[in-house]
Amino acid sequence: MTTTTALPEILSGVEGWIGRYDLILCDIWGVLHDGLKAHPGAGDALTRFRQAGGTVVLVSNAPRPALAVVPHLDQLGVVRSAWDGAVTSGDVTRAMLEERAGTAYYWLGPDRDAPLFDGLSARQVPLEEAELIVCTGLLHDEHETPADYAALLAAAKARALPFVCANPDLVVERGQDLIYCAGALAQAYEEIGGETIYAGKPYPAVYAAARDIGASIRRERTPESRILAIGDALRTDIAGANQLGCDSLFVARGIHTHELGIADRPLHEEGLARLMATATVKPTAAIDKLAW
């Protein structure tokens, strides 16, 4: 593992480096696609890893079940040869709600996330009748900010409602834009003293589910030393890997592009050193875009 003082190795490609791992836990948004189109090089790299005997489980903070995410990957052009299985923060959220059978919840999020609740016994109700909030995102994320929800969050806090965050990401890239996610609303709720419950990365439940999928496919548990986590977010992907105790590959050209100063140039040591100087987590290695 990378030490806290060493700068992560910068890779131009993963060929010759990735063979030390048996199981990859790979982020989706920011690695395999940018929200508008697939990154072909990433799909090719994971396909080659699988052809060499490796297993890839996609681990996403999408607030929808994995079965609802797969068609979106197909639409964006992410090749199915790149992965074996998938788990999302939506799956973890559903498991939480299934444990609270009959719970009255207020749903805060866009219509596209409706599959999260399919078949659950929990009941959707108005805010004033709710026992908790389930947040999947902002209603109109292309032009709203967390500030637009100050009154709603204050009303929820006044009733001491737990806030279940189905997507811990603060932001996600959509093409060239950064869009606020449910994690930003959860953060705002915490700032006014509200109780939050997180599903997804970097929290343990989603990694346990991903490792179970990997074990089912490989017919054996993969030790942490043979697992690689790949992602573009220090706060979720790399933090989760550090907590799990496995190596990680930081994909630079994602949500940290502008902080790294690589909008119009490849990943460079100066930018990486600047980002790492203020980071509380450390990847094992870094790469501009996932490529073979």
C-alpha positions as CSV (number, residue, x, y, z in Angstrom):
1,M,0.0,0.0,0.0
2,T,1.1,3.6,-0.6
3,T,2.5,5.4,2.5
4,T,1.1,8.7,3.7
5,T,4.2,10.5,2.5
6,A,4.8,9.0,-0.9
7,L,3.3,10.4,-4.0
8,P,1.2,7.8,-5.8
9,E,2.8,6.3,-8.9
10,I,1.4,7.8,-12.1
11,L,0.5,5.1,-14.7
12,S,0.1,5.6,-18.4
13,G,-1.7,2.3,-18.6
14,V,-2.4,-0.7,-16.4
15,E,-0.9,-3.4,-18.5
16,G,1.9,-5.2,-16.6
17,W,0.7,-3.6,-13.3
18,I,-2.8,-4.9,-12.8
19,G,-2.0,-8.6,-13.0
20,R,-1.3,-8.6,-9.2
21,Y,-5.0,-8.5,-8.5
22,D,-7.8,-11.0,-8.9
23,L,-10.8,-8.8,-8.1
24,I,-11.5,-5.2,-9.2
25,L,-14.2,-3.1,-7.4
26,C,-14.8,-0.4,-10.0
27,D,-16.6,2.8,-9.9
28,I,-18.9,3.6,-12.8
29,W,-19.6,7.3,-13.2
30,G,-16.3,9.1,-13.9
31,V,-14.4,5.9,-14.8
32,L,-16.5,4.0,-17.4
33,H,-18.5,7.1,-18.6
34,D,-18.9,10.8,-17.9
35,G,-22.7,10.7,-17.7
36,L,-23.1,11.4,-21.4
37,K,-20.8,8.9,-23.2
38,A,-18.7,5.9,-22.4
39,H,-14.9,6.0,-22.0
40,P,-13.9,3.2,-24.5
41,G,-10.4,2.8,-23.1
42,A,-11.8,2.0,-19.6
43,G,-14.1,-0.7,-21.0
44,D,-11.2,-2.2,-23.0
45,A,-8.9,-2.3,-19.9
46,L,-11.4,-4.1,-17.8
47,T,-12.3,-6.5,-20.6
48,R,-8.6,-7.4,-21.0
49,F,-8.3,-7.9,-17.2
50,R,-11.3,-10.3,-17.3
51,Q,-9.9,-12.2,-20.3
52,A,-6.7,-12.8,-18.2
53,G,-8.9,-14.4,-15.4
54,G,-9.8,-11.4,-13.3
55,T,-13.2,-10.6,-12.0
56,V,-14.8,-7.1,-12.1
57,V,-17.6,-6.0,-9.8
58,L,-19.0,-2.5,-10.5
59,V,-19.6,-0.6,-7.3
60,S,-21.7,2.5,-7.8
61,N,-23.3,5.2,-5.7
62,A,-26.2,5.3,-8.1
63,P,-29.4,5.6,-6.0
64,R,-31.1,2.9,-8.0
65,P,-30.9,-0.9,-8.0
66,A,-28.1,-2.3,-10.1
67,L,-30.7,-3.9,-12.4
68,A,-32.0,-0.4,-13.3
69,V,-28.4,0.9,-13.9
70,V,-27.4,-1.7,-16.4
71,P,-29.7,-0.4,-19.3
72,H,-28.2,3.0,-18.8
73,L,-24.7,1.6,-19.2
74,D,-25.9,0.0,-22.4
75,Q,-27.3,3.2,-23.7
76,L,-24.0,5.1,-23.0
77,G,-22.0,2.4,-24.8
78,V,-20.3,0.7,-21.9
79,V,-19.4,-2.8,-23.1
80,R,-20.8,-5.7,-21.1
81,S,-17.5,-7.6,-21.5
82,A,-16.0,-5.1,-19.0
83,W,-17.7,-6.4,-15.9
84,D,-19.1,-9.5,-14.2
85,G,-21.5,-8.1,-11.6
86,A,-22.7,-4.9,-10.0
87,V,-24.0,-3.4,-6.7
88,T,-25.2,0.1,-6.0
89,S,-26.0,2.3,-3.1
90,G,-29.5,1.9,-4.2
91,D,-29.3,-1.8,-3.5
92,V,-28.0,-1.0,0.0
93,T,-30.8,1.5,0.6
94,R,-33.4,-1.0,-0.5
95,A,-32.0,-3.5,2.1
96,M,-32.2,-0.8,4.8
97,L,-35.9,-0.1,3.9
98,E,-36.7,-3.8,3.8
99,E,-35.5,-4.1,7.4
100,R,-37.9,-1.3,8.3
101,A,-41.0,-2.9,6.9
102,G,-44.0,-0.6,6.7
103,T,-42.0,2.5,7.5
104,A,-43.5,5.8,6.3
105,Y,-40.9,7.7,4.3
106,Y,-40.7,11.0,2.4
107,W,-38.9,10.6,-0.9
108,L,-36.7,13.5,-2.0
109,G,-35.4,13.0,-5.5
110,P,-36.0,13.0,-9.2
111,D,-38.5,10.7,-10.9
112,R,-35.8,8.7,-12.6
113,D,-34.9,7.1,-9.2
114,A,-38.4,5.6,-8.7
115,P,-37.1,2.0,-9.3
116,L,-35.4,2.2,-5.9
117,F,-38.8,1.7,-4.2
118,D,-40.3,-1.0,-6.5
119,G,-41.8,-3.8,-4.5
120,L,-41.0,-2.4,-1.0
121,S,-43.5,-2.5,1.8
122,A,-42.3,0.9,3.0
123,R,-44.9,3.7,2.4
124,Q,-44.3,7.0,0.6
125,V,-46.0,9.8,2.5
126,P,-45.9,13.6,2.7
127,L,-43.1,15.1,4.8
128,E,-45.4,15.9,7.7
129,E,-46.4,12.2,8.0
130,A,-43.0,10.7,7.5
131,E,-40.8,8.7,9.9
132,L,-37.7,9.4,7.8
133,I,-36.5,11.0,4.6
134,V,-35.0,8.9,1.8
135,C,-33.0,11.2,-0.5
136,T,-31.9,10.1,-3.9
137,G,-30.9,13.6,-5.2
138,L,-32.1,17.0,-6.0
139,L,-35.3,17.3,-8.0
140,H,-33.8,19.5,-10.7
141,D,-30.1,18.9,-10.3
142,E,-29.0,20.8,-13.4
143,H,-29.9,24.2,-11.9
144,E,-30.6,23.7,-8.2
145,T,-28.2,23.8,-5.3
146,P,-28.5,22.5,-1.7
147,A,-29.4,26.1,-0.7
148,D,-32.7,25.6,-2.5
149,Y,-33.7,23.0,0.1
150,A,-32.9,24.9,3.3
151,A,-36.6,25.3,4.2
152,L,-37.4,21.6,3.6
153,L,-34.3,20.5,5.6
154,A,-35.2,22.8,8.5
155,A,-38.7,21.4,8.6
156,A,-37.3,17.8,8.7
157,K,-34.8,18.8,11.4
158,A,-37.7,20.3,13.5
159,R,-39.3,16.9,13.4
160,A,-36.0,15.1,14.1
161,L,-36.4,12.9,11.0
162,P,-33.5,10.6,10.1
163,F,-32.1,11.4,6.6
164,V,-31.3,8.3,4.6
165,C,-28.8,9.3,1.8
166,A,-29.0,6.9,-1.1
167,N,-26.1,8.5,-2.9
168,P,-23.2,9.7,-0.7
169,D,-21.5,11.5,-3.6
170,L,-21.4,15.3,-3.2
171,V,-21.1,15.9,-6.9
172,V,-20.9,13.9,-10.1
173,E,-19.7,15.0,-13.6
174,R,-22.2,15.2,-16.4
175,G,-20.1,15.9,-19.5
176,Q,-18.2,19.1,-18.6
177,D,-20.4,20.0,-15.7
178,L,-20.4,19.0,-12.0
179,I,-23.9,18.2,-10.7
180,Y,-24.9,18.1,-7.0
181,C,-25.9,14.7,-5.6
182,A,-27.8,13.5,-2.5
183,G,-24.6,13.6,-0.5
184,A,-24.6,17.4,-0.7
185,L,-28.1,17.6,0.8
186,A,-27.1,15.1,3.5
187,Q,-24.1,17.3,4.3
188,A,-26.4,20.4,4.5
189,Y,-28.7,18.4,6.9
190,E,-25.7,17.5,9.1
191,E,-24.7,21.1,9.2
192,I,-28.0,22.1,10.9
193,G,-27.7,19.2,13.3
194,G,-29.8,16.6,11.5
195,E,-29.2,12.8,11.7
196,T,-27.9,11.1,8.6
197,I,-27.7,7.5,7.5
198,Y,-25.5,6.7,4.5
199,A,-25.7,3.9,2.0
200,G,-23.0,3.3,-0.6
201,K,-19.3,4.2,-0.8
202,P,-17.2,4.7,1.3
203,Y,-19.3,2.8,3.9
204,P,-18.8,-0.9,4.6
205,A,-22.1,-2.4,3.5
206,V,-21.7,-1.8,-0.2
207,Y,-18.2,-3.3,-0.1
208,A,-19.4,-6.3,1.7
209,A,-22.1,-6.8,-0.9
210,A,-19.5,-6.4,-3.7
211,R,-17.1,-8.9,-2.2
212,D,-20.0,-11.4,-1.8
213,I,-20.7,-11.0,-5.5
214,G,-17.0,-11.5,-6.3
215,A,-16.9,-14.6,-4.1
216,S,-20.0,-16.1,-5.8
217,I,-18.4,-15.6,-9.2
218,R,-14.9,-16.8,-8.3
219,R,-16.2,-19.5,-5.9
220,E,-13.8,-18.2,-3.2
221,R,-13.2,-15.1,-1.1
222,T,-10.6,-12.8,-2.4
223,P,-8.2,-11.4,0.2
224,E,-7.8,-7.7,0.5
225,S,-4.2,-8.0,-0.9
226,R,-5.6,-9.2,-4.2
227,I,-8.4,-6.6,-4.5
228,L,-8.1,-3.3,-6.4
229,A,-10.6,-0.5,-6.1
230,I,-10.8,2.0,-9.0
231,G,-12.5,5.3,-8.9
232,D,-12.4,9.1,-9.5
233,A,-13.4,10.4,-6.1
234,L,-11.0,10.6,-3.2
235,R,-13.9,11.1,-0.6
236,T,-15.7,7.9,-1.6
237,D,-13.8,5.6,-3.9
238,I,-10.3,6.0,-2.4
239,A,-11.5,6.5,1.2
240,G,-13.5,3.3,0.9
241,A,-10.5,1.4,-0.4
242,N,-8.4,2.7,2.5
243,Q,-11.0,1.6,5.0
244,L,-11.3,-1.8,3.4
245,G,-7.5,-2.3,3.4
246,C,-7.1,-2.9,-0.4
247,D,-5.1,-1.1,-3.0
248,S,-6.7,1.6,-5.1
249,L,-6.3,3.3,-8.5
250,F,-7.3,7.0,-8.7
251,V,-8.7,8.0,-12.0
252,A,-7.7,11.7,-12.3
253,R,-9.9,12.9,-15.1
254,G,-13.2,12.9,-13.2
255,I,-14.6,15.1,-10.5
256,H,-11.0,16.3,-9.5
257,T,-10.0,17.4,-13.0
258,H,-9.9,21.1,-12.2
259,E,-8.3,20.7,-8.8
260,L,-5.5,18.8,-10.5
261,G,-5.1,21.4,-13.3
262,I,-5.5,18.8,-16.1
263,A,-8.5,20.3,-18.0
264,D,-6.2,20.8,-21.0
265,R,-3.2,18.7,-20.2
266,P,-2.4,15.1,-19.0
267,L,-2.1,14.2,-15.4
268,H,1.2,15.5,-14.0
269,E,3.1,15.2,-10.7
270,E,2.7,18.8,-9.7
271,G,-1.1,18.7,-9.8
272,L,-1.2,15.3,-8.1
273,A,1.2,16.5,-5.3
274,R,-1.0,19.6,-4.8
275,L,-4.1,17.5,-4.4
276,M,-2.5,14.9,-2.2
277,A,-1.1,17.6,0.1
278,T,-4.6,18.3,1.4
279,A,-6.1,14.8,1.1
280,T,-6.8,12.7,4.1
281,V,-6.7,9.5,1.9
282,K,-4.1,8.1,-0.4
283,P,-4.4,5.9,-3.5
284,T,-1.8,3.3,-4.4
285,A,-1.5,4.7,-8.0
286,A,-3.1,7.3,-10.3
287,I,-3.9,7.4,-13.9
288,D,-5.2,10.1,-16.2
289,K,-8.0,7.9,-17.6
290,L,-8.4,4.1,-17.1
291,A,-6.6,2.5,-20.1
292,W,-4.7,-0.6,-20.9
